[in-house]
């Protein structure tokens, strides 16, 4: 087998791996979006809970709380989606 054919096969394998990874990332994005939508959009919804200490409720109404909450929900949804996708890959769950 000449070097050109080997190089083409290697390139095809790389392209297939990149395409598979892109599909996985897209699948995880969809799962993460679905999971993120299950959380309240605004953190002030939690601030109205009376079973929290006053200091916590005051923080939840603060200027930076919403940004921190949004970043937290994004990270949490991404982690949950990654785990969900791994469970699908190993056959523990069925994909939709």
VENKA-V446972 format. One record per residue. RES is the residue in three letters. PHI is phi in degrees with one decimal (* if undefined). Layout:
RES&PHI  RES&PHI
//
This chain:
UNK&*  UNK&-81.5  UNK&-63.6  UNK&-63.9  UNK&-66.3  UNK&-61.5  UNK&-64.4  UNK&-66.0  UNK&-64.4  UNK&-62.2  UNK&-64.0  UNK&-62.7  UNK&-64.6  UNK&-62.5  UNK&-61.4  UNK&-65.6  UNK&-65.8  UNK&-65.0  UNK&-66.6  UNK&-63.7  UNK&-65.8  UNK&-63.2  UNK&-65.8  UNK&-64.1  UNK&-62.3  UNK&-64.1  UNK&-63.0  UNK&-64.9  UNK&-59.6  UNK&-65.5  UNK&-64.2  UNK&-62.7  UNK&-62.5  UNK&-62.2  UNK&-70.1  UNK&-63.8  UNK&-70.5  UNK&-82.6  UNK&-97.3  UNK&-57.7  UNK&-74.2  UNK&-116.2  UNK&-69.3  UNK&-65.5  UNK&-61.4  UNK&-77.4  UNK&-64.8  UNK&-83.3  UNK&-75.5  UNK&-81.2  UNK&-88.0  UNK&-103.7  UNK&-60.9  UNK&-58.3  UNK&-61.1  UNK&-67.5  UNK&-63.3  UNK&-66.3  UNK&-62.0  UNK&-63.8  UNK&-93.3  UNK&-71.5  UNK&-69.2  UNK&-99.6  UNK&-63.5  UNK&-64.5  UNK&-63.9  UNK&-63.9  UNK&-64.6  UNK&-61.2  UNK&-65.1  UNK&-62.4  UNK&-62.8  UNK&-60.4  UNK&-64.5  UNK&-63.2  UNK&-63.0  UNK&-63.8  UNK&-63.3  UNK&-64.4  UNK&-66.5  UNK&-60.6  UNK&-64.2  UNK&-60.4  UNK&-64.0  UNK&-64.0  UNK&-65.4  UNK&-67.5  UNK&-61.9  UNK&-86.4  UNK&88.2  UNK&-76.5  UNK&-122.3  UNK&-97.5  UNK&-78.2  UNK&-101.4
//
